[in-house]
């Protein structure tokens, strides 16, 4: 679905990605220190740049799911851990899960 890149300075990171790769970033209306980024035209995926205070992992893969509760149960059944869910107006239900090896993955059920 998309990736999140974390940074201790999201504005500076957004400037780097803009200059190096042409990403166009703008602040999210939902979370301070979080920028959405259009990574270009074509069949790729878009990104976000967020303050590392929210997640310490440097890059986070996001997966779109049909039913987030079923997905969370499957994650737990496979030995992973579920995190808290949040409703984002106009976006959907989102949350993080953790794989058994400690990798954080975002999951989203569209609104």
LINLINKA-V314339 format. One record per residue. RES is the residue in one small letter. SS is DSSP state (H for helix, E for strand, C for the rest). OMEGA is omega in degrees with one decimal (NA if undefined). Layout:
# LINLINKA-V314339
RES_SS_OMEGA / RES_SS_OMEGA
This chain:
# LINLINKA-V314339
x_C_173.0 / x_E_175.3 / x_E_171.0 / x_E_174.2 / x_E_-179.5 / x_E_-177.8 / x_E_173.2 / x_C_177.9 / x_C_-175.7 / x_H_-179.4 / x_H_178.2 / x_H_178.1 / x_H_178.5 / x_H_177.6 / x_H_177.0 / x_H_-177.8 / x_H_176.3 / x_H_-177.0 / x_H_-176.7 / x_H_-171.4 / x_H_178.5 / x_C_178.6 / x_C_176.5 / x_E_-175.3 / x_E_174.0 / x_E_-179.2 / x_E_174.7 / x_C_175.9 / x_C_-173.8 / x_C_-170.1 / x_C_177.3 / x_C_-179.9 / x_C_-179.1 / x_E_179.4 / x_E_172.1 / x_E_-175.9 / x_E_171.7 / x_E_-172.4 / x_C_177.9 / x_C_179.2 / x_C_178.8 / x_C_-172.6 / x_C_179.8 / x_C_178.8 / x_C_177.6 / x_E_-173.3 / x_E_171.6 / x_E_176.0 / x_E_-176.5 / x_E_178.2 / x_E_-177.2 / x_C_177.7 / x_C_179.9 / x_C_178.1 / x_C_-177.7 / x_C_-179.5 / x_C_-172.1 / x_C_179.6 / x_E_-177.9 / x_E_175.7 / x_E_175.1 / x_E_-178.7 / x_E_175.1 / x_E_-179.2 / x_C_178.8 / x_C_-177.1 / x_C_-173.3 / x_H_178.9 / x_H_176.7 / x_H_179.1 / x_H_179.7 / x_H_176.8 / x_H_179.1 / x_H_177.9 / x_H_179.1 / x_H_178.9 / x_H_179.7 / x_C_177.0 / x_C_178.7 / x_C_-179.7 / x_E_177.1 / x_E_174.4 / x_E_178.8 / x_E_174.4 / x_E_177.7 / x_E_174.0 / x_E_175.2 / x_E_-177.6 / x_C_178.6 / x_C_-177.8 / x_C_-179.9 / x_E_177.7 / x_E_-177.4 / x_E_175.4 / x_E_177.0 / x_E_171.4 / x_E_179.3 / x_E_177.1 / x_C_-179.1 / x_C_179.8 / x_C_176.1 / x_C_179.9 / x_C_178.5 / x_E_-180.0 / x_E_175.7 / x_E_175.7 / x_E_-177.6 / x_E_169.5 / x_E_-175.9 / x_E_179.0 / x_C_NA
